[in-house]
Amino acid sequence: MLVDIIDMNDYNLKEPLVDYPWKAEAERIITWAKNKTNEYRTFAFDLCMSLAYIDSTSGLEKHMQTCPSCPDGFNGHIGFINLCSPCYEKSNIWQYQKAAKPQSGALGKLSSEMILKFVEIIFDEFKEVYSIGGTEVADAKLIDNEDRIILAEVKSAPLLTFPLILKSNIEDKEHISGNLTSSQFRELESAIYMHNQLYIPLGQIKSEYWPFKQVADFLENESNSNDIEKMLEIWTEAKRAYSQKDRDSSYFYLANASGGPPKIAKERDNWPSKESISDSKTSAGMDRTDDIKKGIYQSLKLGVSNYKNRNIETALISNLPALRHGSEYVDPFVNILWGEDNSLVREGDLEYINKDDLRYIFDHLITLDSPIIR
């Protein structure tokens, strides 16, 4: 069974992001974050995933609405949560705008391959990182510097998905559809909105390797370091508000999995009664409880399948740990060791399992901000 699993993995191995033309630009962004603090790494993952959302959402022009609260001459908004964040931040208006979303299958593939590319570049402990396709055995295969094989389950999702803002010739002070054709849309000046009237210019939508190249250029330009620090501060406060479910923080509702808006949104701003800003399915990192349960089961399954082979280990991989549910669903399993009944050693009335015959539920918990790599 072990040989079959390894052969099947080898047959389906792919370099992360190899199918995307902007791969080299994404690698520039990740390399920029590599030697910085962990907060920059997790921030950069959200930035990359937001760009991937923009790139992979079909018919993006159909989602644009005019917005009077955008900065510096921008007047169009496309968001990935149901709240127009420029209106919320600048005018304290709970403006509902249906989120643009890539297809779920494309989104899962993108998120998985993006975090694997981060692991490949950021962690020097691993010399090879592959995505596995076409099988439920594992999501990824890593090889460390001692030639051990790590079979991994990947569960990743951004904390913040930053909106796209645009400059159009449409003049309107209300949120209305832009009604642009695809060719008209491609001519527009664009930016990724980083909240609090901060943004990263993206140039024309038809630009080469848009939108990744423009962000990579911005991050590598030292003159932008102060603005980048401000953007990181916003992201860090959103992480704190998300983790603590702090609804008194204005940043809480910008993060994914914020649920519905407060009562005033429906009573004053006509928020649709059955709509949330973003639901629990968009929980950050590995924080969705169904994903945690599946991830732990898959790690155990991999461990059972490869119990006798000490050269094969298991891992869970994510951008962030389970910030809200970690203490309940993950932490109790981190240091648990298990073994098989046929590994019991009997000496008189004493039965035990040698430590070398015990396995962790997952050998590694690989996240960008607080990894456990044994």
N, C-alpha and C positions, 0 to 999 in steps of 0.2 A: 504493500500500500504506500509506503514511504517513497519508494522509487517512482511509482506512478505519479504521486503528487509533485515531486521535483521535476520530472520530465514534463508534466503538463504546465507547470509554471514557466519553465524555460521556453516552451513552445509559444507562450502568450506574453512574453516579457516585452515591454516597450519603455523607452526613455520618456519620463514625464514631459508633457507639453510638446512633444516632437511634432505633433500634427498641426500646430498653430503657427502661422507666419510671424507672429510677434514674440515668439519664444525668446529670442536673443535680447529683446528689449525688457521682457519680464526678468530675465537673468540679471540685467544691469540693475534693476530696482532691488532685487534680492541681495546682490553683491554689495550694493550701497548700504544695506541694513546689517550686513553680516557682522561687522566689527563694532557695532553700536550696542547700546543696552537692549535688554530683552523687550522693553516696551516699543522700541523702534521696529523690532522684528515683527511683533504682532500687529502693530500699526501698518507696516508695509504689506502684510498679508491682506488686511482689509482693503487697502488701497488697490492692490493687484486684483482682488476679487471684484471690487467695484468696477474696475476697468474691464474685467472679463464679463461681468453682467452687461455692461454697455455694448461690448463687442458681439455678444451672443444672443441679444434680444432681437428677434426678427421684427421688421416693420416698426423700427424705433420711432420714426416720425409720427406714427399714429398715436403715440403716448404723450406727445408734447402738448402742454398747455401754456398759455401766456401767464406770466406771473409778475406782478408789480413790485415784488419785494426783493428781486435779485439784485446783486451789486453791479456797479460800473457799466451800465448800459446793456447788461444781459436782461432779457425779458421773457425767456422761455425756460420751462422746468420739466424734467423727467425724473421721477423718483422711483426708488425700489422698496419703499414702504408707502402706506396709504396716506401719509401726511406730507404736505408741502412744507419742508423745513425752512426755507427763506421766509415764508409768511408767518410761520410759528415763531421764529426767532426775532424778526424785525418788527412785526406788527401785532404779535400775540394773538394771532388768528389761527383757529383749528380748521385749516382748509383741507378738506378731503380731496385727494387726487389718487385714483386707482393706480396701484403700483405696476410698473413694468416688470415683467419677469421672463427670464429665459425658460424654455421647456425644462421640466424637472429632470429628465434624463440627461440633458446636456449640462445642466447645472451641477448634478452630482459628479459627473465625470470631470468637469472643470475644477471643482473644489478639491477633489481627490488628487488630481494631477498637480494642482498648484501647491498644495502642502508638501507633496513629495519632492517637488522642485526646490522648495525652501529647505527641506531636510537634506537634500543632496548638496546644496551649496553651503549651508550654514554649519552643519555638523561634520567636523573632520573625522569623527569616529567611524563614519561609513564611507567606504570607497566606491560602492556601487549602489544605486537606488533605481528600482524598476517598478513600473505600474504593471499589474497583472490584469489582463482582460479575458472575458469569455469563460470564466469559471468562478464558482463560489468558494473555492478552497481558501483564498486570501485575496486581499486587495493589492498588496505590495510585497516585494521581495527586496531585502537589503542585504548587503554583504559587508561585514565590518573589517577592520584592519587586521584581525586575526583569522580571517576567512570563515568566520561563523555566518550562517545563514539566519536571517531574521524574517519570519513570515508575519505580516502585519495586517491588522484591520484598521481602516482609515475612516475617521469621523471628523469632518471639519466644516466649519461655517463661520462667516464673518460676524463680528460684533456690530460694526457699522457698515452699511452699504451707502456710499456717498452718491448724491444725485448728479445728474448731468444738467448744466445750464447752458443757454444758447442766446445768441443775438439774432433777432429776426426783424423784419420790416412790419410786422403786425403790431398795430397800436391798439391796446385794450387794457383797461385797468382792472378787469375781472379775469378769473380763471376760465378761459374758453379754449377749445381745441384749436391747434394751429392750422389744421387742414392743409398741410404741405405735401407735395409729392416727394418721392424718394430723391429725385435729382435736385429739387429745391433744398431739401434738408441737407444734402451733402455739401452744399455751398456755405452753410452757416458757420460762423465762429462759435467755438464751444469751450467749455471749461468743466472741470470736475469741482463740485462745490464741497468745501471742507468744513462748512458751518461757520457761524458768526461772521458772515460776509467775507470769509477767506476762500480763495479758490486757486486752482492750478490751471493755467491756460493750456488748452489742447489744440488751438489753431482750428483750421477748417477740417470738417469731418472727413473730407476726401483725402486728407494728408497721408503720407506714407506711414505705415505701421501705427496709424491712429487706433486707439488713444494711448498706447503704451510708450511709444518713443518720446512723446512730449513730456510725460511724467518723469521718465528716466532722465531726460535732459534737465528738467527743473530740479530734481533731487541732487543731481551731481554738481549743480551750480552753487558754489559756496555763498554767493550773495543772497541766496534764498533761505539760509540757515535759520534766521530769526523767525520767518513766517512758518517754517517747518516745525520749529519748537512750539509755536502757538497752536498749530494743528495737532501736534502730539498731546499737548495739554488738554485739548478738547476731547481727544480720543480717550485719554487716561481718566478723565472725569466721567465720561460715558461708561467706561468699564466699571468704575466704582459704583455708579448709580445702578447699573445692570446687576452687579454682584449682590448688592445690598437691597435690591428692589426699592430704591429710594425715589418714590414718586414726587417728592418735593424738589428734586433736582430737575432743572429744565432739560438736562441731557438724557434723562431716563427715557423719554418718548422718542428720541432719535435712534436709540438702539433697537436691534431686532428683539422679538419676543416681548415687546412692551405691553401687549394686550390692547384693550380699548382706551380711548381718551377719557378725561374726567367729564363729569356731568355737564359742565359749562359748554363743552364742544357741541353737544346735541341741543341744548336749550338756547344758546346764543348764536352759534355758527352753523346750525343746520347739518351737523354731522349725521350721516345715515345711521339709523338706530341699530342695525345688525352688523355694522362693519367695525373691525378692529384696525389699529394702526399696523400691527404685525402680530402674528399668533405664535404659539409655542413651538410650532414646527420650524421656526427660524431661529431657535435658540443657538447661542454662540458656541463655537468650538464643539465639544462633545457633550454639551449640556442637555440635549434632548434625552429624556429618560429612556425612551424606546431604543435609541442608538447606544446608550450606555449598556443596557441589558444585552443587546445583540452583540456588542463589541466584546463584553466579558465572556459570553457564551462562545463566540467564535475563537477567542484566545484559548479557552479551555479545549475546544474541539481540535485546534491545531496542536496543542500540547499533548492531547491523548493520541493523536495520529502519529506523533513523532516522539513518543515517550522515551524510547530507548536510544534515540540519536541525540547526544549531547551537543552536537554541532549545529542543531537547529533550535532556534529560540523564537519567542513570540513577542509581539508588541502591539500596543494601541498607539495610533498616531493622530494628532490633532493640532490645530493652531493654538487653541486655548484649552486648559483643563475644564472640568465641569465646575464652573464658578458658583453656580447656585446649588447644584446637586452632588458635588464631589464628596462632601463629608458623609452623606448618606449612602450614595450608590457606588463610589469608587474607592475612597480611602480605606474602608474595611478590608478590601481585597488586595491592597498593594503588597503587603508582606506575608500573605498566606502561602504556605507551601503545601503541596499535595503529592501523593504517590499512589501506585497501584497495589492492589492486594497481593499480587504475585511477587512483589518486591520485598515483602515482609521477611525479616530474618528472625529465626527462632533459636533462642538459647535458653534451654530449660523452660521456665515459666515466663521468660521475657520475650516479647515480640517488639521489633522496631524496624524502621526503614533507615538505611544509611542516607546521610545527607546528600551524597552524590546521586541518589535515586529519587530525590525530591525535586519537584518543579514549582516555579512560581506560576500563578494564574496568568500573568503576563510578565515576561522578563524585563521589558522596557515600557515606560509610558513617555512617549516622545512628543512633547509640546514645545512651542517656541519660547515660552516664558518660564516654565518650571519643569524641565524634563527630568525624568528618572531613568538614567542609563546605567545599568548595573555592570 
